[in-house]
Amino acid sequence: MNETKIMPKVFLWMFIGLAITFLTGSYIANRPTMILEMFKPSTVLILFVVEIVLVVALTVRIHKMNPITAKIMFMLYSFVTGITFSSIFVVYNISSIIYIFLATSLLMLIFALIGYFTKMDLTKIGTFLFMAIIGILIMCIINMFVGNENLNILISIISVIVFVIYIAYDVQKVKKLYMSGNIPEDNVAIYGALQLYLDFINIFLDLLRLFGDNN
């Protein structure tokens, strides 16, 4: 198998997912009545549950899933995330969103290339990256009660570092998954797109919290 064949498909689907998310968020943000409806506590809870279910299903069942089903579920996840994303178009200046989107894209490119070309086995750091995410989540929960702005900045910085490393890790993981031949090519593309999409979104949000101009 030619490993160069899979990555264009992965990034194409990641781009499709990001386009759906940002277009959905922008559309809803310009309709105040929709914003009010979408951010009722009950609606937020439903959206959160749907996002979790879709991510878990795509991650766990991807090797057995019909490729068309996988693509539909990925696009649905991108759409649901776009609904929750509408808040950033209200909170942050549009120029900040554009600049930080470009900065995140540059980071994505750099670390994707590192992950693709490095000879180092990055699977060894997967456990440490996962532990780092758990630590970030714990700090976020603590800061919900403490409300310390400096801690919030520290969390965002650590999160950016963790997720840019995750980009390289995920790219290498996708290559190995494709070369194993155990999963259909289209499913590998969707799985890889989902992982890189999640990396992109997390880095984007953290950079926005750090450098975004608040409306």
C-alpha positions, 0 to 999 in steps of 0.5 A, a space after each residue: 500500500 502507498 501511504 502517501 495515498 491516504 493523507 490527502 483524503 484525511 485532510 480533505 475530510 478534515 477540511 470538509 468537517 471544519 467548513 461545516 462547523 464554521 459555516 454552521 456556527 456563523 449562520 446561527 450566530 447571525 440569528 439571535 433567536 436561534 442563539 437563544 434557543 440553542 443555548 438553553 440548558 436542555 439543548 446544550 445537554 442534548 448537543 453534548 450527549 450527541 457529540 459524545 455518542 458520535 465521537 465514541 461510535 466513530 472511534 470504536 466502531 470505525 473498523 466495522 462501519 459502512 464507509 457511507 455511514 462513517 461519512 454521514 456521522 462525521 458530517 453530522 458531528 461537524 454540524 452539531 459542533 458548529 451549533 455549539 461553535 456559534 457562541 465564538 462568533 458572538 463573543 470574539 471579533 471576526 478578525 481574531 477568529 480569522 487570524 487564529 484560524 490561519 495560525 492554527 492551520 500553520 501549526 497543523 501543517 508543521 506538526 502534520 509534516 513532523 508526524 508524517 516524516 519522523 522516523 521516531 515511533 510516536 506511539 510510545 507517547 500516546 499514554 503520556 498525551 492521554 494522561 496530560 488530557 486527563 490532567 487538563 480536564 481536572 484543572 478545568 474542573 477545579 478552575 470552574 470553582 476557583 475562577 483563577 484567570 492565571 490558571 485559565 491561561 496556564 491550562 490553555 498554554 498546556 493544552 496547545 502544547 499537548 494537542 500540537 504533539 497530538 497532531 504528529 501522533 495522530 498522523 503517524 497513527 493514521 499511516 500505520 492504520 492504513 498500512 495494516 490493511 485491517 480497515 477500509 481506506 475510506 474509513 481510515 480517512 474518516 477516522 484520521 479526519 476526526 482525530 485531526 479535526 479534534 486536534 484543530 478545534 482544541 488548539 483553535 479554541 485555546 489560542 482564541 482564549 489566549 489571543 482573541 479580541 473579545 467583543 
